Amino acid sequence: MPLFSNHPFRVSPPGYIQGAAAGGGGGGGSGSSNFTYTGADQSFTVPTGVTTLQVTLAGAGGGHSYFWAAGGGNGGLVSGTLAVTAGETLTIVVGGAGGNADTSYAGMRAAAYGGGGASWQYYYSGGGGGRSAIRRSGADIVTAGGGGGGAYYSYGGSGGGEYGLTGQGSGGGGGAGPTYGGYGGSYAYTGQSGYQYTGGNGGEPYGAGGGGGWYGGGGGGYYVSAGGGGSSLSTNLTGTVVNSTGAGSTDGINGYVNISWP
C-alpha cells in the first residue's frame, strides 16, 4: 500500500457541455452530459432506451499552504461503463477544491463541497478537496476521491485508487482505504479521522483537511501536517475500468463528472 504523496503537475481539462444539456434528457441514440462544479447536488435522468453510460469522474484537488505554497494533493480519476435503467434519475456530486491558506486567522475554513475536510484559517494549511460521485438512492455508486490539503512545506496526499495517499510531514493525515477512513495525524495536536464520503478536519489550530472520497482521508495534526487523500469506488463499473490515484484535478481545482451514451 503506498504511503506518501507524489504530486505530478497536471492540468485538468475544464468541464464543458455538449450534446444533450447537463441534467440528461433526449431520446436513445448518442449524447453527453458534462457536469462542472456548482456547490450543490445536480441530477441526470437516463434517456429513453439507454441501459449503459460511459462515465468519467475526477475528484477535486486539495488546497495549498501559504508560506511555501506546498500544494494540495491531486484528486483521483475513475472511468468505465455503468449499467443504468432508462428513466431513472441519478444524483451528481462534483467536488469543490479545498480552500487555500491565506493570511487571515478567523477559525475554521469552510469545508469543500463533496466531503472535503476543513482546515484552519491561517498561513499554514489548506482544506481537503471534495469527492466527485454518481449516486443512486442516496448512496454513491461511483466515486473519485479528493486530494488532501497541503501544509507549510508538506504536500497533501493524492486521492483516488483503492487507497488514497498519506499526507506528507510529521503528523500527516492517513490515506483512506476501501473500507475505512484515513487516520487523523498526530503531532502536537491531532487531526480528525476520515469516514465514509468525508475527509477529517485538521487539528486545531493549524492542521490541513483530508480529501473526501468513498472513504475520506485523515486531517493533518499540526502546521507541518498535510491531509490524506480520499479513496475511490469503481467496483460498479465494467468494461475498461480506470481507477487512478492522483490523475484527477490538481491543487486548488474543482472536480468534474462527464457522462456519455450509448
ZASEZA-334660 format. One record per residue (C-alpha): x negated, y, z negated; residue in three letters. Coordinates in steps of 0.02 Angstrom, whole numbers. Each point is the difference from the previous one (the first is absolute). Last residue first. Layout:
% ZASEZA-334660
<pt <X; Y; Z>; 'ALA'>
...
This chain:
% ZASEZA-334660
<pt <1239; 235; 1278>; 'PRO'>
<pt <-32; 128; -72>; 'TRP'>
<pt <-111; 131; -82>; 'SER'>
<pt <-30; 65; -177>; 'ILE'>
<pt <-135; 118; -63>; 'ASN'>
<pt <-19; 43; -185>; 'VAL'>
<pt <-119; 139; -56>; 'TYR'>
<pt <-113; 49; -144>; 'GLY'>
<pt <-49; 174; -58>; 'ASN'>
<pt <-180; 61; 8>; 'ILE'>
<pt <-104; 61; -150>; 'GLY'>
<pt <-142; -125; 24>; 'ASP'>
<pt <38; -114; 148>; 'THR'>
<pt <155; -86; 65>; 'SER'>
<pt <-6; -186; 36>; 'GLY'>
<pt <-151; -113; 32>; 'ALA'>
<pt <-57; -6; -183>; 'GLY'>
<pt <42; -183; -30>; 'THR'>
<pt <77; -88; 150>; 'SER'>
<pt <155; -107; 13>; 'ASN'>
<pt <26; -37; 185>; 'VAL'>
<pt <122; -135; 56>; 'VAL'>
<pt <4; -65; 178>; 'THR'>
<pt <167; -91; 1>; 'GLY'>
<pt <94; -3; -164>; 'THR'>
<pt <36; 123; -141>; 'LEU'>
<pt <84; -37; -167>; 'ASN'>
<pt <-168; -39; -83>; 'THR'>
<pt <-69; 174; 38>; 'SER'>
<pt <-1; 86; -170>; 'LEU'>
<pt <-138; 125; -41>; 'SER'>
<pt <-102; 35; -157>; 'SER'>
<pt <-28; 169; -83>; 'GLY'>
<pt <-172; 80; -15>; 'GLY'>
<pt <-85; 41; -165>; 'GLY'>
<pt <-25; 176; -69>; 'GLY'>
<pt <-167; 86; -24>; 'ALA'>
<pt <-86; 19; -169>; 'SER'>
<pt <-129; 140; -15>; 'VAL'>
<pt <124; 117; -88>; 'TYR'>
<pt <67; -137; -114>; 'TYR'>
<pt <103; -160; -3>; 'GLY'>
<pt <49; -29; 182>; 'GLY'>
<pt <176; -57; 38>; 'GLY'>
<pt <33; -179; 53>; 'GLY'>
<pt <57; -51; 175>; 'GLY'>
<pt <182; -35; 39>; 'GLY'>
<pt <82; -164; 48>; 'TYR'>
<pt <88; -13; 166>; 'TRP'>
<pt <-85; 169; 8>; 'GLY'>
<pt <-27; 168; -83>; 'GLY'>
<pt <-177; 64; -20>; 'GLY'>
<pt <-76; 32; -171>; 'GLY'>
<pt <-15; 174; -74>; 'GLY'>
<pt <-160; 89; -52>; 'ALA'>
<pt <-44; 37; -183>; 'GLY'>
<pt <-36; 171; -77>; 'TYR'>
<pt <101; 31; -160>; 'PRO'>
<pt <75; -126; -27>; 'GLU'>
<pt <-28; -166; 89>; 'GLY'>
<pt <57; -6; 180>; 'GLY'>
<pt <174; -62; 42>; 'ASN'>
<pt <22; -179; 57>; 'GLY'>
<pt <56; -40; 177>; 'GLY'>
<pt <180; -50; 38>; 'THR'>
<pt <84; -130; 112>; 'TYR'>
<pt <-12; -139; -130>; 'GLN'>
<pt <-114; 52; -142>; 'TYR'>
<pt <-160; 100; -20>; 'GLY'>
<pt <-93; 12; -165>; 'SER'>
<pt <-13; 169; -84>; 'GLN'>
<pt <-166; 87; -20>; 'GLY'>
<pt <-104; -13; -159>; 'THR'>
<pt <-107; 134; -81>; 'TYR'>
<pt <-185; 1; -48>; 'ALA'>
<pt <-25; -119; 147>; 'TYR'>
<pt <143; -122; 30>; 'SER'>
<pt <75; -38; 170>; 'GLY'>
<pt <183; -52; 5>; 'GLY'>
<pt <17; -174; 73>; 'TYR'>
<pt <64; -25; 176>; 'GLY'>
<pt <178; -63; 18>; 'GLY'>
<pt <40; -184; 16>; 'TYR'>
<pt <68; -132; 120>; 'THR'>
<pt <-88; 30; 166>; 'PRO'>
<pt <-142; 99; -79>; 'GLY'>
<pt <-28; 182; -49>; 'ALA'>
<pt <-170; 83; -6>; 'GLY'>
<pt <-63; 49; -171>; 'GLY'>
<pt <-19; 179; -60>; 'GLY'>
<pt <-176; 70; -17>; 'GLY'>
<pt <-67; 7; -178>; 'GLY'>
<pt <-178; 37; 53>; 'SER'>
<pt <4; 52; 182>; 'GLY'>
<pt <82; -68; 157>; 'GLN'>
<pt <181; -50; 15>; 'GLY'>
<pt <38; -186; 17>; 'THR'>
<pt <59; -61; 170>; 'LEU'>
<pt <174; -61; 45>; 'GLY'>
<pt <24; -187; 12>; 'TYR'>
<pt <111; -89; 126>; 'GLU'>
<pt <-47; 132; 125>; 'GLY'>
<pt <39; 181; -28>; 'GLY'>
<pt <-67; 143; -104>; 'GLY'>
<pt <-173; 76; -5>; 'SER'>
<pt <-76; 34; -171>; 'GLY'>
<pt <-31; 183; -35>; 'GLY'>
<pt <-173; 73; 22>; 'TYR'>
<pt <-102; 58; -150>; 'SER'>
<pt <-93; 168; -3>; 'TYR'>
<pt <132; 93; -105>; 'TYR'>
<pt <148; -121; 14>; 'ALA'>
<pt <85; -65; 159>; 'GLY'>
<pt <181; -57; 0>; 'GLY'>
<pt <48; -178; 44>; 'GLY'>
<pt <57; -48; 175>; 'GLY'>
<pt <177; -52; 44>; 'GLY'>
<pt <59; -177; 38>; 'GLY'>
<pt <96; -49; 157>; 'ALA'>
<pt <161; -92; -41>; 'THR'>
<pt <121; -114; 95>; 'VAL'>
<pt <156; -79; -80>; 'ILE'>
<pt <14; 129; -139>; 'ASP'>
<pt <155; -18; -109>; 'ALA'>
<pt <160; 102; -17>; 'GLY'>
<pt <108; -106; 115>; 'SER'>
<pt <-128; 4; 140>; 'ARG'>
<pt <-155; 112; -3>; 'ARG'>
<pt <-134; 49; 125>; 'ILE'>
<pt <-150; 75; -86>; 'ALA'>
<pt <-135; 134; -5>; 'SER'>
<pt <-94; 11; -165>; 'ARG'>
<pt <-41; 166; -81>; 'GLY'>
<pt <-175; 69; -20>; 'GLY'>
<pt <-77; 14; -174>; 'GLY'>
<pt <-34; 170; -75>; 'GLY'>
<pt <-166; 93; 3>; 'GLY'>
<pt <-123; 30; -141>; 'SER'>
<pt <-130; 122; -63>; 'TYR'>
<pt <40; 182; 14>; 'TYR'>
<pt <160; 4; -101>; 'TYR'>
<pt <181; -49; 13>; 'GLN'>
<pt <8; -177; -69>; 'TRP'>
<pt <34; -146; 115>; 'SER'>
<pt <163; -86; 46>; 'ALA'>
<pt <15; -177; 69>; 'GLY'>
<pt <69; -18; 176>; 'GLY'>
<pt <166; -92; 6>; 'GLY'>
<pt <67; 44; 172>; 'GLY'>
<pt <14; 186; -29>; 'TYR'>
<pt <-159; 69; -78>; 'ALA'>
<pt <-3; 35; -187>; 'ALA'>
<pt <9; 181; -58>; 'ALA'>
<pt <-160; 61; -83>; 'ARG'>
<pt <-9; -22; -189>; 'MET'>
<pt <-38; 147; -112>; 'GLY'>
<pt <-30; 177; 59>; 'ALA'>
<pt <-184; 21; 27>; 'TYR'>
<pt <-30; 85; 166>; 'SER'>
<pt <-161; -7; 100>; 'THR'>
<pt <54; -133; 124>; 'ASP'>
<pt <5; -189; 17>; 'ALA'>
<pt <91; -68; 152>; 'ASN'>
<pt <173; -76; -14>; 'GLY'>
<pt <20; -177; 66>; 'GLY'>
<pt <70; -12; 176>; 'ALA'>
<pt <184; -43; 19>; 'GLY'>
<pt <60; -173; 45>; 'GLY'>
<pt <131; -29; 135>; 'VAL'>
<pt <142; -105; -73>; 'VAL'>
<pt <128; -69; 123>; 'ILE'>
<pt <163; -79; -55>; 'THR'>
<pt <76; -130; 117>; 'LEU'>
<pt <176; 3; 70>; 'THR'>
<pt <70; -159; 77>; 'GLU'>
<pt <87; 12; 168>; 'GLY'>
<pt <-97; -138; 87>; 'ALA'>
<pt <-82; -114; -129>; 'THR'>
<pt <-188; 6; -26>; 'VAL'>
<pt <-157; -106; 18>; 'ALA'>
<pt <-160; 104; -16>; 'LEU'>
<pt <-146; -16; 121>; 'THR'>
<pt <-171; 63; -50>; 'GLY'>
<pt <-95; 148; -73>; 'SER'>
<pt <-77; 55; -165>; 'VAL'>
<pt <-130; 137; -30>; 'LEU'>
<pt <-66; 47; -173>; 'GLY'>
<pt <-28; 174; -69>; 'GLY'>
<pt <-171; 82; -10>; 'ASN'>
<pt <-76; 37; -170>; 'GLY'>
<pt <-8; 178; -61>; 'GLY'>
<pt <-155; 96; 46>; 'GLY'>
<pt <-136; 68; -112>; 'ALA'>
<pt <12; 188; 28>; 'ALA'>
<pt <-150; 28; -113>; 'TRP'>
<pt <80; 131; -111>; 'PHE'>
<pt <182; -17; 55>; 'TYR'>
<pt <50; -185; -1>; 'SER'>
<pt <96; -79; 142>; 'HIS'>
<pt <179; -59; 20>; 'GLY'>
<pt <43; -180; 47>; 'GLY'>
<pt <43; -50; 177>; 'GLY'>
<pt <174; -53; 51>; 'ALA'>
<pt <47; -178; 50>; 'GLY'>
<pt <15; -39; 185>; 'ALA'>
<pt <140; -107; 69>; 'LEU'>
<pt <19; -81; 172>; 'THR'>
<pt <157; -95; 48>; 'VAL'>
<pt <54; -100; 152>; 'GLN'>
<pt <183; -39; -28>; 'LEU'>
<pt <97; -161; 25>; 'THR'>
<pt <185; -43; 17>; 'THR'>
<pt <63; 140; 113>; 'VAL'>
<pt <170; -22; 86>; 'GLY'>
<pt <73; 161; -67>; 'THR'>
<pt <-130; 117; -73>; 'PRO'>
<pt <-70; -22; -176>; 'VAL'>
<pt <47; 150; -107>; 'THR'>
<pt <-149; 93; -73>; 'PHE'>
<pt <6; 105; -157>; 'SER'>
<pt <-105; 131; -90>; 'GLN'>
<pt <-46; 14; -184>; 'ASP'>
<pt <-70; 168; -54>; 'ALA'>
<pt <-164; 98; 5>; 'GLY'>
<pt <16; 32; 187>; 'THR'>
<pt <-153; -92; 68>; 'TYR'>
<pt <6; -65; 178>; 'THR'>
<pt <108; -134; 79>; 'PHE'>
<pt <-12; -72; 174>; 'ASN'>
<pt <152; -76; 83>; 'SER'>
<pt <-29; -98; 160>; 'SER'>
<pt <96; -68; 148>; 'GLY'>
<pt <35; -153; 105>; 'SER'>
<pt <156; -87; 60>; 'GLY'>
<pt <142; -20; -124>; 'GLY'>
<pt <109; 153; -34>; 'GLY'>
<pt <-38; 169; -75>; 'GLY'>
<pt <-19; 34; -185>; 'GLY'>
<pt <-147; 17; -115>; 'GLY'>
<pt <-36; 132; -132>; 'GLY'>
<pt <-139; 82; 98>; 'ALA'>
<pt <68; 40; 173>; 'ALA'>
<pt <-7; -133; 134>; 'ALA'>
<pt <-148; 11; 119>; 'GLY'>
<pt <-136; 107; -75>; 'GLN'>
<pt <-33; 73; -170>; 'ILE'>
<pt <-171; 44; -70>; 'TYR'>
<pt <-107; -39; -148>; 'GLY'>
<pt <-175; 72; 1>; 'PRO'>
<pt <-141; -119; 41>; 'PRO'>
<pt <-113; -35; -149>; 'SER'>
<pt <-176; 67; 6>; 'VAL'>
<pt <-131; -122; -63>; 'ARG'>
<pt <-151; 26; -108>; 'PHE'>
<pt <-29; -166; -83>; 'PRO'>
<pt <2; 5; -192>; 'HIS'>
<pt <-58; -162; -76>; 'ASN'>
<pt <81; -22; -166>; 'SER'>
<pt <-60; -124; -128>; 'PHE'>
<pt <49; -172; -61>; 'LEU'>
<pt <37; -118; 143>; 'PRO'>
<pt <75; -169; -49>; 'MET'>
